[in-house]
């Protein structure tokens, strides 16, 4: 601390002395305040030097520490959609109306035709399903156990069998005449070539009777089970198999002749075979005799007939 010695001055100088003292005190106070300010500046500079410098014009990385606080769940907004309206437009199948009101159809064959019904009921049902506005006169010229040769011989004869009594086919002259294969009654001794020749002759004669001729290859026979049943022939398996093979060969005669003679074929034969086998499906064969068509077999043949027929 500085000591200031003041001499004994006169009153004249006392005022000057007071002024000097006051100035000294002021100087001391200023120096003390400046020291404090300087110390504050040093502290501020030290703190600033410890922090990360920030340089303008350069990218600054900001570290954000994520919090584990869950985000608020959104409140679902219920939206009411209008109920869909389902409009069903019915498909209307047009009813087929043929050129003529009434058509006559005749089928000639053996027992495979005979069992189609006295009035060909299975065929009638299928025809009315397809052509409800038309009428059909149906004639069953089938006789059991007949060969193709017997069929030829009665073309121009009056027909009488069971409850059926018709004029001859040559007189009837139906709009449509269907010639069946007579395959289920082979000649004895068996002669496939004879069947071919006589069946060709029958088809050619039929062309002179009706303007529209079709041929029919009936359902395929069973194999070793052919003829088995309460009302069947019940042959041995070898005999049954041999007979079934002959029937198949004569059905194939009909298929070949239809192509050769350019006659439309109603082919129930191939469509009724059991998969890759040449023999027929059990469902189409009558379980009572193992030979003739069952109800399903007759309905199946009727469907094939109606699919094939063309009414001009």
Protein Blocks (a to p, Z undefined) as FASTA:
>chain_A
ZZdddddddfklmmmmmmmmmmmmmmmmmmmmmmmmmmmmmmmmmmmmmpccddehiacd
ddddddfbdcdddddddddddddddddddddddddddfbfbdcddddddfklmmnojklm
mlmmmmmmmmmmbccddddfbdehiafklmmmmmmgccdehjbccddfklnopabdcdde
klmmccddddfklmmmmmmmmmmmmmmmpmbdcddddddddfklgoiajklnopafklmm
mmmmmmmmmmmmmmmmmmmnopacddfklmmpghjbfbdcfklpcfklomaccfklmmmm
mmmmmmmpccZZ
